[in-house]
């Protein structure tokens, strides 16, 4: 009885050992398979990393080349713009002398020889005089635009109240002739600006406000300032003819004259405004409804 029981235990142990050996063999085979797969994945990952490094190197090289090309083109464009502005300045400056001679001779002809001229001849001489005056104004504005574009702009703390008083004083004759009212509402904070350029900007805006009004309306101009974050926004509000929404972006372009037949002007004044404000690191815009006036504004950093 004991011998049979021992035999059964021996058989059971042998079977367990065989099963264990078989399981061990299966686990070993599985481990080898996993190890092979792991090596393959490591190899694939290394290949992918190498390809990625090559792509990054190529991308970096292309980016560097693109930056170099952009820098070269930007420098070429800047040089071309400077040459063009210098050319415009030179042409505008050189043309003013013969134009003024033409204007002077036409005026002299009308004043000194009026009795000997026919009505048609006097009309022609007056037309020549007016055309010469317009061209002289146009060239003067071109020179002003060129100066604003090229001059060295160093930003300092500028008292806005001083600028407002200076512009009002320079326009006093126009204000009186047009029976206009120019109202300024303080306080006037200091801004970071180039004072001569800022005076030119505000002069052009107020001058336009006095000009573009209906014939039977006395101009009313309101100047005020408000703080917006780190910037000061200056408003120039009028009771003029206004600007249609479709044209409000165009008015800051050179030679834009939306009311050229009704109002005198060269179409450069607001382009000078935009260029001047941009060179001082600011922004400019307009809000308007036709027939209800304009609200021009510009922003400069608070001093």
C-alpha positions in Angstrom: 0.0 0.0 0.0 2.8 2.4 0.9 4.7 1.4 -2.2 1.7 2.2 -4.5 1.2 5.6 -2.8 4.9 6.4 -3.3 4.7 5.4 -6.9 1.7 7.7 -7.5 3.6 10.5 -5.9 6.6 9.8 -8.0 4.5 9.8 -11.2 2.8 13.0 -10.1 6.2 14.7 -9.4 7.5 13.6 -12.8 4.5 15.0 -14.6 4.8 18.3 -12.7 8.5 18.4 -13.6 7.7 17.8 -17.2 4.9 20.4 -17.3 7.3 22.9 -15.5 10.0 22.1 -18.1 7.6 22.6 -20.9 6.3 25.9 -19.4 9.9 27.1 -18.9 10.6 26.3 -22.5 7.5 28.2 -23.6 8.5 31.2 -21.5 12.0 31.1 -22.8 10.8 31.1 -26.4 8.4 34.0 -25.6 11.2 35.9 -24.0 13.5 35.4 -26.9 10.7 36.5 -29.3 10.1 39.6 -27.2 13.8 40.3 -27.1 14.0 40.1 -30.9 11.1 42.4 -31.3 12.6 44.8 -28.7 15.9 44.9 -30.7 13.9 45.5 -33.9 11.9 48.3 -32.4 15.1 49.9 -30.9 16.7 49.7 -34.3 13.6 51.2 -36.0 13.5 54.0 -33.4 17.2 54.8 -33.9 16.6 54.9 -37.6 13.6 57.3 -37.1 15.6 59.5 -34.7 18.4 59.7 -37.3 15.9 60.6 -40.0 14.4 63.2 -37.7 17.8 64.7 -36.9 18.6 64.9 -40.6 15.2 66.5 -41.3 15.7 69.0 -38.5 19.2 69.9 -39.8 17.8 70.4 -43.3 14.9 72.5 -41.9 17.3 74.6 -39.9 19.5 75.1 -43.0 16.5 76.1 -45.1 15.2 78.4 -42.4 18.6 80.1 -42.2 18.7 80.5 -45.9 15.2 81.9 -45.9 16.1 84.4 -43.2 19.2 85.4 -45.1 17.1 85.9 -48.3 14.4 87.9 -46.5 17.0 90.1 -44.8 18.7 90.8 -48.1 15.4 91.5 -49.8 14.3 93.7 -46.9 17.6 95.7 -47.1 17.2 96.0 -50.8 13.6 97.3 -50.4 14.6 99.7 -47.7 17.5 101.0 -49.9 15.1 101.3 -52.9 12.6 103.2 -50.8 15.3 105.6 -49.5 16.5 106.2 -53.0 12.9 106.8 -54.2 12.1 109.2 -51.3 15.4 111.1 -52.0 14.5 111.3 -55.7 11.0 112.6 -54.9 12.5 115.1 -52.5 15.0 116.3 -55.1 12.4 116.5 -57.9 9.9 118.3 -55.8 12.6 120.8 -54.5 14.0 121.5 -58.0 10.6 122.0 -59.6 9.4 124.6 -57.1 11.7 127.3 -58.5 10.5 127.2 -62.1 6.9 126.9 -60.9 7.2 130.0 -58.8 8.7 131.8 -61.7 5.8 130.8 -63.8 3.4 131.9 -61.1 5.1 135.2 -60.7 5.2 136.0 -64.5 1.6 135.0 -64.8 0.6 137.3 -61.9 2.8 140.1 -63.3 1.2 139.7 -66.7 -2.3 140.1 -65.2 -1.4 143.0 -63.0 0.8 145.0 -65.4 -0.6 144.3 -68.8 -4.3 143.7 -67.9 -5.5 146.6 -70.1 -3.8 145.2 -73.2 -5.1 141.7 -72.7 -8.4 140.3 -74.0 -10.7 138.7 -71.5 -9.7 135.3 -72.8 -6.0 136.1 -72.4 -6.6 137.3 -68.8 -8.5 134.1 -68.1 -5.7 132.0 -69.4 -3.1 133.9 -67.4 -5.3 133.4 -64.2 -5.6 129.7 -65.0 -1.8 129.4 -65.3 -1.4 131.3 -62.0 -3.8 129.0 -60.2 -2.3 125.9 -61.7 1.1 127.0 -60.6 -0.2 127.7 -57.1 -1.7 124.2 -56.9 1.5 122.6 -58.2 3.5 124.6 -55.7 1.3 123.4 -52.9 1.5 119.8 -54.1 5.3 119.9 -54.2 5.4 121.5 -50.8 3.3 118.6 -49.4 5.5 116.1 -51.2 8.5 117.7 -49.6 6.8 117.5 -46.2 5.9 113.8 -46.7 9.5 113.1 -47.7 10.8 114.9 -44.6 8.5 112.9 -42.3 9.6 109.7 -44.0 13.3 110.3 -43.9 14.1 112.6 -40.9 15.6 111.2 -37.8 12.8 110.7 -35.2 13.9 110.7 -31.6 11.1 110.2 -29.2 11.0 112.4 -26.1 8.4 113.5 -23.6 6.2 116.1 -25.4 3.6 118.3 -23.7 0.3 117.9 -25.7 -1.0 121.2 -24.4 2.0 123.0 -26.0 1.4 121.3 -29.3 -2.4 122.2 -29.3 -1.6 125.9 -28.6 1.1 126.0 -31.3 -1.3 124.5 -33.9 -4.2 126.8 -32.9 -1.9 129.8 -33.2 -0.6 128.8 -36.6 -4.2 128.4 -37.9 -5.6 131.5 -36.3 -6.0 133.3 -39.6 -8.0 130.4 -41.1 -10.1 130.1 -38.0 -11.0 133.8 -38.2 -11.7 133.8 -41.9 -14.0 130.8 -41.6 -15.7 132.1 -38.5 -14.8 128.7 -36.9 -14.6 127.6 -33.3 -11.8 125.4 -32.1 -12.4 124.0 -28.6 -9.8 122.0 -26.6 -10.6 120.0 -23.5 -7.9 119.0 -21.1 -6.2 117.6 -19.3 -3.4 117.1 -21.8 -1.0 114.3 -20.7 2.6 114.1 -22.0 3.3 111.6 -24.7 6.4 110.0 -26.2 6.8 111.8 -29.6 8.9 113.8 -32.0 7.5 117.3 -31.4 7.9 118.8 -34.9 6.3 115.7 -36.4 3.5 115.8 -33.8 2.8 119.5 -34.6 2.6 118.7 -38.3 0.2 115.8 -37.7 -2.2 117.8 -35.5 -1.9 120.8 -37.9 -3.0 118.7 -40.8 -5.9 117.2 -38.9 -7.2 120.5 -37.7 -6.6 122.2 -41.1 -8.7 119.5 -42.7 -11.5 119.9 -40.1 -11.6 123.6 -41.0 -11.7 122.9 -44.7 -14.1 120.1 -45.3 -17.4 121.6 -44.2 -20.6 122.5 -46.1 -20.6 126.0 -47.6 -23.2 127.3 -45.2 -21.7 125.8 -42.0 -19.3 127.4 -39.6 -16.6 124.9 -38.7 -16.6 123.5 -35.2 -13.6 121.5 -34.1 -13.2 119.8 -30.7 -9.8 118.5 -29.5 -9.5 116.2 -26.5 -7.4 113.4 -25.2 -8.0 110.2 -23.2 -5.8 107.6 -21.6 -6.1 104.0 -22.9 -3.8 101.7 -21.1 -0.3 102.8 -21.7 -1.3 105.0 -24.6 -2.9 108.5 -25.0 -5.6 108.8 -27.7 -6.0 112.3 -29.1 -9.4 113.1 -30.9 -10.0 115.7 -33.5 -13.8 115.9 -34.0 -15.5 118.2 -36.5 -19.0 119.0 -37.9 -17.9 118.6 -41.5 -19.2 116.6 -44.5 -18.0 113.3 -43.2 -16.5 110.3 -45.0 -18.4 107.2 -46.3 -17.4 103.9 -44.6 -16.0 102.5 -47.9 -13.6 105.4 -48.2 -12.3 105.6 -44.6 -9.3 103.4 -45.2 -8.4 105.2 -48.4 -8.1 108.7 -47.0 -4.7 108.0 -45.6 -3.3 107.0 -49.0 -1.1 109.4 -51.0 -3.0 111.6 -53.6 -6.5 110.5 -52.3 -8.9 113.4 -52.9 -12.4 112.2 -52.3 -13.9 115.7 -52.7 -11.4 117.0 -55.3 -14.0 118.9 -57.3 -15.5 120.7 -54.3 -12.5 121.3 -52.0 -9.0 122.4 -52.7 -6.2 120.0 -51.6 -3.3 117.9 -52.7 -4.4 114.5 -51.2 -1.2 114.2 -49.2 -2.1 115.8 -45.8 -3.5 112.6 -44.2 -0.8 110.5 -45.7 1.6 112.7 -43.8 -0.5 112.2 -40.7 -0.3 108.4 -41.0 3.4 108.3 -41.8 4.2 110.6 -38.9 2.3 108.7 -36.4 3.7 105.4 -37.6 7.2 106.7 -37.3 6.5 107.7 -33.7 5.3 104.1 -32.9 1.6 105.0 -32.8 -1.7 104.3 -34.6 -4.2 106.5 -36.5 -7.8 106.1 -37.6 -11.1 107.8 -38.3 -14.8 107.3 -37.3 -17.3 109.1 -39.5 -20.9 109.2 -40.9 -21.5 111.1 -44.1 -23.1 114.5 -43.3 -22.3 114.2 -39.6 -18.7 115.0 -39.4 -15.5 113.1 -38.7 -13.7 111.9 -35.5 -10.1 111.4 -36.4 -7.8 109.9 -33.7 -4.3 109.0 -33.1 -2.6 107.1 -30.3 0.9 107.6 -28.9 2.6 106.0 -25.9 2.2 107.8 -22.6 5.4 109.5 -21.4 
